[in-house]
Amino acid sequence: MTTILVKNVSSRLDKELRKLKVELGCRTWAELLAKLVEYEGGRELGEDRLREMKAGVSTKWVGRPSVLEDVGKSRRHGAS
């Protein structure tokens, strides 16, 4: 089984997560995570949020990036 390590969680958040784990009847942290992901997936995005996401999409990206292209871009960026 895979282990998830979460660091620097505030005591308030830790307390809330433990409380939520008990309320939802989860035996493990993995079960709680699965339920939270399942719940998050059920949310619908509002029209405003969809417009924001569409506005952030670049039209310059025409295909799958390659490692060579990204390395070249980062070197050119660092040289200026």
N, C-alpha and C positions, 0 to 999 in steps of 0.2 A: 504494500500500500504506500502511496506517495505521501510525503509529509509536507505540509505548508507551514513555513515559518513567517510570522508577521511580527515586525519589530516596531518599536516606537509608537505603540497604541496608547492613547491616554487612558488613565484609570476610569474616567467617565464612560468612554466608549467600550472599554473592556467589560464594565459592569452592565451596560445596556445589552451587549452581545450575549453575555451569560444569561441575563434575564430573558432575552428573546429565545435563546436556545431551550430554556426550560418551558416557556410558554408554548412553543411550537412542538414540544415533545421530541426534540432531536437528541439522540444519544451521543452523537459525535459532532465535531465541528464540520466535518465533511457533509453531513446531512443538513446542517444549518446552511452551509454555503450553497448546496444544491437547491434548497427551498428558496433562498434569496435570489439566486439566479433565475429560477423558474418564475418567481414573482416578478422580477424585473423584466423578463421577456414578455410578460403578459400586458405590460403597460403600452398604451398607444401614444404615439408622438403627436403633438398638436401641430396645427398648420404653421404657426410661427416658428417652431423648432425645425420643421421640415424645410422651410424657406431659408433659415440660417444655415442649415447643413448644405443645401443646394448651392448657396452663394459661396461657400467655402471650397467647392470642388474646382480644381484647376483644369482648364481646357488645354493646357500645354502638355499634359501627360498623354502621350499617344500610344504607349505600349508598356510591356513589362520592363522594369528597370533591370540593368545588369550590374554586377559587382564592379566591373571595369568602368562603367559610366559613372557610378557613384564615387569611386575612388578618384577618378579624374576631376569630377566636380568639386570634391572636397579639397583636392590639391590646388585647383585654380582659385577656390575661395580663400584658402589660406595664404596664397601668394599675393593677394591684393591688399 
